[in-house]
Amino acid sequence: MWRAVLSRHCAFGAGTQEGEEQVNDPLLLRIKECRKLPLEALRTKYQKLFGESPRTGHKDYLFRRIVWRMQANRYGDLSDQARQRALAIADDRDLRRRADSALNTGELGSRARNYRSTDLRLPLPGTVLTRSFQGKTVKVCVLPDGFRYQDRRFRSLSAVAEHITGTRWNGYVFFSLQDRRSERRG
């Protein structure tokens, strides 16, 4: 966004060498100066503009937020209609600032279930996977939220394979499901 504003307000003046820009807008000069600031100076500037300390140390992100606020202060913020539309779009989405706690704790939450059900290598719930291992027939039932083997629930096929063999295995490889992507698509 700031690049479009920068290019609109830049002018080539007399006395500048070819390729050099003469900037007449004080805001654009402040933006150019802001681009050269070190991270700590950007954090301080963010604190002044937003009234809170930044939660990130990502220099480019801080620069973009600061420049956006400077432009909003100068040229005006979003209209009420645009703000309402953005809020309506955000209400329809599952937006998070931080990762789902289920992803951090390893618990199987609704987001993890939705992701797992889209893996094309995985058979539909209710399917029984059968494999022969060390002369014994192994049967694993696919559940909507995991797997069942010998009346015990597991979160992943790899956990089932490790339980059966005593060593770590990729569950899809152990049950020969690694090539199922193309079968389910076609």
N, C-alpha and C positions, 0 to 999 in steps of 0.2 A: 504494500500500500504506500509506504513512504517513498519508494522508488518512483512511482507514478507522479507523486506530488513533486518530488525533487526534479524530475525531468520536465515537468510543466513549467516550473518557475525558474529554471536555469536559463541564462541568456549568454550568448557569446558577445562580449563587448569589444570595442576597439582597443587595441593595445595588448590583447592577450595573444599568446602564441597559439598556433593551430592545435586543437585538441584540448586546450585548457578552457575551463568554464569560469565565467564570472557570475557569482551568485549575488542577487540583489535582495533576496528575502532574508531578514534576520533569523527567522525560524529555520530556514535551510542551513544557514551558517551554524546554528546551534546543533542541528542534527549532524552535520559533518564533524563538529567538534566532539559530539557525544560518541561517535563511532570510534574515536581514538582513545577514549577513556579506559583506564584499567578496570578490572572487575570490582574492586572495592569502591571506586568512585561511582560506578554504575549502581551498586547496591545502595549507596548513600543517596544518589539522585532518585532512585526508585522510592526510597523511604520518604523523601520530601514530596514527591508527586502523588503517591498513593496513600500516604499516612500509615503505612505498615511495612515491616521489614519483609524483604522477599524471601520466599521459601525455597528458592533455588539459587544455585551458583552458576547457572548456564548463561554465559556472557551474551550470546546472540539472542536468547529469549528475553533477557532483561533489556537489551538494546531495543528490541521490537516493541516491547510493552511501553517503555519510556517514550519512544518516538510516537507511538499511537496516542498516548496521553497528551503529549505536547501538541500534536495535530488536532486532537479533539478539543483541547482548550482554545486553540487558535481558530479553527474553522468550524467548530461546533461538533457536538457529540451525535450519536445516532438519533434519528427521529423517534418519537414514541411509537409510531407504526412499525418501524424497523425493529425496535427493541421488543415489541410485543410478538412480532413474527419470530424473532430469534428465540424467545422464551417458549413459544409454542413448539418450535422444532426441537428444542432441548427437552421439553416434556415428553416428546415421543421417543426419545432415545434413552438408552441406559448409559449415561455419562458418569464417569468416575474420575476424581482427581488422583486417587490412589488405587492400587490393585485390590481386587476382591480379597477379603480375608481368607476365603477358601483356598485361593491360590498360594497365599503365604503360609498357611497352617497345614496345607495338604489335605484338608477336609474336602469331601466331595459335595460341593454346593451346586446350585442350579446352573450356574455359568459353566462349571466343569462338566456337568452332565450334558448340557447342550453342545459343548465342544466335542465331547466324546462321541455323541450320537452322530456327528457329521463325518467321523472318520470312516471313509469308504471301505477300509480293510475289515472293519468290524461287522460281523453278522448281526442280524436283527435280534432283539431280545426274545428269548424263548428257544433260540437255537442251541443245540447241544454239540459242542466241539468234541471230537473223538480223536485220540492219538494213541498209538502203541508206544510204550516206553519201558524198556528192560523187561520185556515179556508180559507186561500188564497193560490192560486197556484203561486209558485215562479218559474220563468224561467230565466236561466242564459245561455248565449251563450259563448262557449269556443272559444277564439281567439288565433292566433299564439303567441301573445305577452301579453296576459292577459285574461280578462273576461268582458262581457258586461251585465249589468243589468239595465233595465229602461233607456236605451240610455246613460248610464254612464259607463266609463271604469274603471276597477279595476285591480291591479297588481296581486292579489292573491284571492283564494277562501275564505280565512279567512277574508279578507277585505270585501268581498261581504256578508258573513255570519254575520259579525259584523254590517254592514250597515242595514241588514234586521232585525236583532234581537235586536240591541242596546247593546248587550253584546259580549264579545270575545268568539269566537268559532273556533275550528279547522275546516277549510273549508272542508277537506276530510270527517270528521266525520259528519258535518252538511248535506252534500249532499250524505252521505252513500257511499263514494268511497274508504274507508280505506282498503277494502278487494279485490280491483281490481288487485293487483299485480299478483296473481296466475291466474286470469282469462285471462289476456292479454298474459301471457307467454305460457299457455297451448293451 
